[in-house]
Amino acid sequence: MPEVLDFSDVVVRRNARDIVDHVDWSVADDQRWVILGANGAGKTTLLQLAATLLHPTSGTVTILDERLGRTDVFELRPRIGFASSAMARRVPAEETVLNVVMTAAYSVMGRWNEAYEDIDERRALRVLAEWKLDHLADRTFGTLSEGEQKRVQIARAVMTDPELLLLDEPSASLDLGAREELLQLLGGYAQAPTTPAMVMVTHHVEEIPVGFTHVLLLREGTVVAAGPLQSTLTAENLSATFDLPIALTTADGRYAARAASSNGSGD
């Protein structure tokens, strides 16, 4: 399958420390990846590279057949959907949900003097309905619950039919109900045949939606393991990633992890 993302010997160095350490990684257009690792492992930095928000210190990053440093990122970014808490903080609290999603067409965070057509509004309303947000179209972003805000961010990210969708901890800090509702929606979206390649960062295996196909495990900026989810997400690899004996269980396509008991770990 065609690659939408390719990292070759990528290093990101800050203050004489390699926070991404010689990473090789590629994503095909029919794959849905989850990136797992402890705080400071380099997960968000990888996503920022993929979103063209950061350039590598060395190595090459190729996104949708365009190499960072040799392409106009402002032309490339509309082809990439990106949702993160940092981006959500830039959304004006008084902006309506409909406008938050619709303004993705112009890559702006608040509606000013842009001219939108009926087709833009219909597209935004359709996307809101897909993420169970259409009843909130006229509400302001600042009045939404955190779970609703997370879904609005994702709806905005898919508004422009991206060729690559990047999600940075979409279920972080959500309560159980909001998390499970979001993971169900993400699972359904991931399994749709028209969905673009996806990369999602998380800290917890419990937050991996059904339908995701691959996993990248990071520790201190280095790849511990990468490959198909079923064969790569193992207790052994998780233990190496988090430097702690981990027991891993599965049920109905979902994963759960905990510290292994002293009498052994399960998988």
C-alpha positions in Angstrom: 0.0 0.0 0.0 1.2 3.6 -0.7 3.0 5.2 2.3 1.5 8.5 3.7 4.2 8.9 6.3 7.9 7.9 6.4 10.5 8.6 9.0 14.1 7.7 8.1 16.8 7.9 10.8 14.9 10.9 12.4 16.5 12.7 15.3 15.0 15.7 17.2 17.6 17.2 19.6 16.8 19.8 22.3 19.3 21.1 24.8 21.9 18.5 23.8 19.3 15.7 24.4 17.8 13.5 21.7 14.1 13.4 22.4 13.6 11.4 19.2 16.5 9.1 18.7 17.2 7.8 15.2 13.6 6.7 14.5 12.6 4.7 11.4 8.9 4.3 10.9 6.4 4.3 8.0 2.6 4.4 7.8 0.6 3.1 4.8 -2.6 4.7 3.7 -4.8 1.8 5.0 -3.2 1.6 8.5 -4.4 2.9 11.9 -1.5 3.3 14.3 -1.4 4.0 18.0 1.7 5.4 19.6 2.3 4.2 23.2 4.9 5.3 25.8 5.5 7.0 29.1 5.6 10.7 29.6 8.6 12.2 27.8 9.0 9.2 25.5 8.7 11.4 22.4 5.1 10.6 21.3 3.8 14.1 20.9 7.1 15.1 19.2 6.6 12.4 16.5 3.0 13.7 16.0 4.3 17.3 15.7 6.7 16.2 13.0 3.9 14.3 11.1 1.8 17.5 11.4 4.6 19.7 9.9 4.7 21.7 13.1 8.3 20.7 13.8 11.3 19.8 11.6 13.8 17.1 12.5 17.3 17.9 13.6 18.5 15.2 11.3 17.1 12.5 9.1 14.2 12.8 6.7 10.4 13.0 7.3 8.2 12.4 4.2 4.5 13.2 4.5 2.1 12.5 1.6 5.1 12.3 -0.8 6.4 15.7 0.4 9.7 15.9 2.3 9.9 18.3 5.2 12.3 21.1 4.5 11.7 20.9 0.7 8.0 21.6 0.5 5.7 24.5 1.5 4.1 23.2 4.7 1.3 25.7 4.4 0.2 23.9 1.2 0.7 20.5 2.9 -1.2 21.1 6.1 -4.7 21.3 4.7 -4.2 17.6 3.6 -3.6 16.6 7.3 -6.2 16.5 10.0 -4.8 17.2 13.5 -6.5 17.3 16.9 -4.8 18.1 20.1 -5.5 19.8 23.5 -3.0 22.5 22.6 -5.0 23.3 19.5 -8.2 23.3 21.4 -6.9 26.1 23.7 -6.7 28.3 20.6 -10.4 28.0 19.8 -12.4 31.1 20.9 -14.7 30.1 23.8 -17.5 32.2 22.3 -17.3 30.6 18.8 -20.2 28.3 17.9 -19.6 24.6 17.4 -20.7 24.9 13.7 -18.2 27.6 13.1 -15.4 25.8 14.9 -15.8 22.9 12.5 -16.6 24.9 9.4 -13.5 27.3 9.7 -11.3 24.3 9.2 -11.9 24.9 5.5 -9.8 28.1 5.8 -7.4 26.7 8.5 -8.5 29.4 10.9 -9.6 29.0 14.5 -12.3 31.7 14.6 -14.7 33.0 12.0 -13.9 36.4 10.7 -14.6 37.6 7.2 -14.2 34.4 5.3 -16.9 33.6 2.7 -18.5 30.2 3.1 -20.9 28.5 0.7 -23.9 26.4 1.5 -21.9 23.3 0.7 -19.4 24.2 3.5 -22.2 24.4 6.0 -23.9 21.2 4.9 -20.5 19.4 5.1 -19.9 20.7 8.6 -23.4 19.7 9.7 -22.9 16.2 8.3 -19.6 15.8 10.1 -21.2 17.0 13.3 -23.9 14.4 12.9 -21.3 11.7 12.4 -19.7 12.5 15.7 -23.1 12.9 17.5 -22.7 16.7 17.8 -25.4 18.1 15.5 -27.6 19.0 18.4 -24.8 21.3 19.7 -24.2 23.2 16.4 -25.4 26.5 17.8 -23.8 26.1 21.2 -20.6 28.0 22.0 -17.4 25.9 22.3 -16.7 27.2 25.8 -20.0 25.8 27.2 -19.3 22.2 26.2 -18.2 19.4 28.4 -14.6 18.2 27.9 -15.9 15.1 26.1 -17.9 17.2 23.7 -15.0 19.5 23.1 -12.8 16.5 22.2 -15.3 15.3 19.7 -15.6 18.8 18.2 -11.8 18.9 17.7 -11.9 15.6 15.8 -14.9 16.7 13.7 -12.9 19.8 12.8 -9.9 17.6 11.9 -12.0 15.5 9.5 -13.9 18.4 8.0 -11.6 18.8 5.0 -11.4 15.1 4.2 -7.7 14.8 5.2 -5.4 12.2 3.7 -3.8 11.7 7.1 -5.5 12.1 10.5 -3.4 12.7 13.7 -4.9 12.5 17.2 -3.0 13.5 20.3 -4.4 11.9 23.3 -8.1 12.3 22.3 -9.5 10.6 25.4 -7.1 12.1 28.0 -8.9 13.3 31.2 -12.3 12.1 30.1 -14.6 10.3 32.5 -15.5 6.6 31.8 -18.7 7.4 30.0 -17.2 10.1 27.8 -14.2 8.0 27.1 -16.1 5.0 26.0 -18.5 7.0 23.8 -15.5 8.6 22.1 -13.7 5.2 21.6 -16.8 3.7 20.1 -17.0 6.5 17.6 -13.3 6.3 16.8 -13.6 2.5 16.4 -16.4 2.9 13.9 -14.6 5.6 12.0 -11.3 3.6 12.0 -13.1 0.6 10.4 -14.8 2.6 7.6 -13.3 1.9 4.2 -13.1 5.6 3.2 -11.2 6.6 6.4 -7.7 8.0 5.9 -4.6 6.7 7.6 -4.7 7.4 11.3 -2.1 7.9 14.0 -3.2 8.3 17.6 -1.1 9.0 20.7 -2.1 7.6 24.1 -0.7 6.6 27.4 -3.0 3.7 28.0 -3.8 0.4 26.2 -7.3 0.7 27.4 -7.8 3.7 25.1 -6.9 1.8 21.9 -10.1 1.7 19.8 -11.3 -1.4 18.0 -10.3 -1.2 14.4 -6.7 0.1 15.0 -4.2 -2.1 13.2 -0.6 -1.2 14.3 1.3 0.0 17.3 4.5 1.9 17.8 6.1 1.6 21.3 8.5 4.3 22.4 10.9 4.6 25.3 13.1 7.7 25.8 12.8 8.6 22.1 13.8 5.2 20.9 11.5 2.6 19.2 11.1 -0.5 21.4 8.8 -2.3 18.9 6.6 -1.4 15.9 4.2 -3.5 13.8 0.8 -5.1 13.7 -1.1 -4.6 16.9 -1.9 -8.2 17.6 1.6 -9.5 17.4 3.5 -6.3 18.7 1.4 -5.3 21.7 2.6 -7.9 24.1 3.3 -8.0 27.8 7.0 -8.3 27.1 7.1 -5.3 24.8 5.0 -3.2 27.2 7.3 -4.2 30.1 10.3 -3.0 28.1 8.5 0.2 27.1 7.5 1.2 30.7 10.4 -0.4 32.6 7.9 -2.3 34.7 6.6 -5.9 34.6 3.2 -5.6 32.9 0.3 -8.1 32.6 -1.8 -7.6 29.4 -5.3 -9.0 28.8 -7.7 -8.7 25.9 -11.5 -9.0 25.6 -13.7 -8.2 22.6 -10.9 -6.5 20.7 -10.0 -4.2 23.6 -6.9 -4.3 25.8 -6.2 -3.8 29.5 -2.9 -3.6 31.3 -1.7 -3.6 34.9 1.5 -4.2 36.9 2.2 -7.9 36.9 1.8 -9.8 40.2 4.9 -11.3 41.8 3.8 -14.8 40.8 4.0 -14.0 37.1 2.3 -12.1 34.3 -0.5 -12.9 31.8 -0.9 -12.1 28.2 
